[in-house]
Amino acid sequence: MRKPLFAANWKMYKTSQEADVFVNALLANPLPAGCDLVVCPPFTAIPTLAKLLHGETGVALGAQNMNPEEEGAYTGDIAPRMLDEFGVKFVILGHSERRALFCETDEFVAKKVRAALKWNMTPILCVGENLDEREIGMTAEKVSVQIRRDLKGLAAAEIGRIVIAYEPIWAIGTGKNASDRDAVEVCDLIRARLDEIAGAGVGAKVRVLYGGSVKPENIADYMKHATVDGALIGGASLKPDSFRDIAARGVAARG
Ligand code: PGA
C-alpha cells in the first residue's frame, strides 16, 4: 500500500527565521495521520529546520536541488553530503524551473537521481509538459522521454525508492490546475513506463504525485483517484494552515 505524500516546495521564499515560524505553527496543531509530510525550504533554512524537525515530528526535511558531485569547483552549488549532514531525507530533482531557467538536461538530472539514491535520500523527480507540447498532443511523449532518460541504468530496486511528481508546466504557479482526468492519465502513463523500464509491478510500487496549483479546494479531486499518491505543492504550501489542510483533505478523500 502506497502511503500518501505531501511535499512543500517553498522555492525561493522564506528566510530561516520565517521557516522557523512556519514549522512552529505547523507543529502546534495535530498533523493528519496516514500520510508523509515533507518540507523543502531554501538551503539557508535547512540548518534551522533540521533542529526543529529532529526526532519524531511527523515532518521530514527535504531540499529543492543539489549538485550530483561529491565535492569540487562548482561555485554556488550544494553537494549531497552537505544535505546529509543536516538529515535531509528528500530532494526535489528536475523541477521544471531548474530545467528551464538553469538549463538542466535530462542527463544532468539522471546524475542527480543516482547521487541522491547513493546518499539514501528519496528523489522527488519532476516531469511534465509545457503548454505547446500539450496542445500538439506531445504530453505522453515528453513525459515518457523524461522518465526513460532520468532513470536510465537504474535497477528496479532503485527505481522503487523514487517518488515521481507529474507537474504540467502550464499548471505551475498559474492557478490553472490540471483536471483530475489529465492527472490520472499521466500518472498511469508514468507507472506503465516504469513497468517497461524496470519490470512489471515496479510502477505500482512507486509513489506518483500531482503538482501544479494544488490548493485545499482541489486536492480531493486528485486524491479520490488511487493512482495519485499525493502532491507537490508550491504557493499553497507557504502557509502552515493551508499545507496542513491540503494533507488532511487529501487523506480524507483517499478514504
Ligand atoms: P504551485 O507550484 O503549487 O505554486 O503551482 C508547484 C511546484 O512548482 O512544485
Boltz pocket constraint, residues with backbone or C-beta under 6 A from the ligand:
constraints:
  - pocket:
      binder: B
      contacts: [[A, 9], [A, 167], [A, 171], [A, 172], [A, 173], [A, 174], [A, 175], [A, 211], [A, 212], [A, 213], [A, 214], [A, 232], [A, 233], [A, 234], [A, 235], [A, 236]]
      max_distance: 6.0
